[in-house]
Structure formats: structure tokens, C-alpha cells
Amino acid sequence: MYKLLALLFLTIPMLSSAQGPQSTTIKPVELPRSRDHFLIQVSSDRWLGAPDSIKDRIKSTSRGLNVYVMLDKPFSGTPKWSVGFGLGIGTSHVFFSNLEADINGTNRTLVFREMDTTNRFDKYKISTVHAEIPVELRFCSKPQSPSKSFKFAIGAKVGTLLSASSKGKTLENSSGQALQDYTQKIKSRNYFNTTRLAATARIGYGNFSLFGSYNITGVFKDNLAADMKLLQIGLTLSGL
């Protein structure tokens, strides 16, 4: 009996020594990557290619608002790169000084009328609303820390025209004196291109980025008006 206890006493230290120190493996916790599911864009709008008679009368207050809901699919093994795609609405409001467009006219081509010497509206704009499908190739330098990450994206969007309208507000005479608090809104898509194709780009840090969008297709149908293409430059707020 005493010999067996002595043998066990000598064996236990030897087994402990043979097993050696045990190590604990800590697995890194994976955090969700930046996905930019929701984009809001505010822009300054211009019509490139407009003849001087139109270009010189486009106001600097012309603007746009775009809102998109998107999915984000990272590349396998390279989470810094991903493809984003989704649906959204793109709007543009181009304001003019003493210029009106007969968008519901019956002429073969769209007529722009200078209103310097006659009664006109103090504020006048042409607005378009498109349903759009944007697609982006995205880069995010720190997918695990989106609020502290450099980002850029290039892509394109295709859209279809939902509505086009002109709106004049506050009728005044040629001297600029108000005549009537009157608002006129005309809706017509007759002269407008109903399909939109645009190239896009974004670059920024965290949830804010600068963006640009250049329409490859014209604002108006071929041969119905000058070949004018919408350019939007502005700020994007992204998140989720």
C-alpha cells in the first residue's frame, strides 16, 4: 500500500511536466464592414453644352437632390472592395433669369423665350424627377471602422423619367415690380429624354463625400433642343 502511494506521488509531477503549460487562443471578433446602404446627395446643377442664350441665364442656385437605398456586396478575400447597387430617386431643378421654356408647346422644337422686356416670373425653373438604378465599385480603406475610413467609388446609373415640369412664381413687369402673387406650374414630357444614363464618382472620409454625376444622355430628345447634358456636383451623406 505504501509502495503504491509512493509510486502515485512520483508519477503525478511527471505527468504534469509532460503536459507542459496550456495556451489560450483568443479569436479576433469580426465587426460589420461599412456598407453605405443609404445615400443622400445634394448638388449644384448645370446644363453642359447649352448655347450662350440659355447658359448665361442659368442661375447658380440651380440644384438637385438624390436619395438611394443600396445593397453592398464585398469581394471574397478583399473586404476593402465591394459592389453597391440599388434603387432611388434623382431630382434636378434648374433656375433661369428672364427665360422661359414652352415645354407643352406644339412646335417641332422646344422654344426658349427671353423675357427681358415683358411681364415674367420672378422665379422660374425646369424640374425633372427620375427613378434610378445606381451601381458602384467601392473602396473602403478601413472596413471595420467606417467613420474613420477613406472611401471612393466609381459607377453609373440608369434611370427613367417620372415627371418633367416648369414652374414660375410671382408675376412681375419688365422693371421687376411685382404684379401678382401667382404660381404657374406646367407638366409635360414631350421634349424631354425619358431615359437617363450617367457616369458617377464619389470620394470622401467617413460618412461624407464629394460626388459628381455626368449625364451621357441629353436632357432633351435628339433634334428637339440643343444637346445639353446635366452635370451635378455636390455632397453625399452615407450610412447604415
Helices and strands as residue ranges (DSSP letters): H 2-19, E 38-48, H 52-55, E 63-75, E 78-96, E 99-101, E 112-114, E 120-140, G 146-148, E 150-172, E 178-187, E 195-205, E 208-215, E 229-239
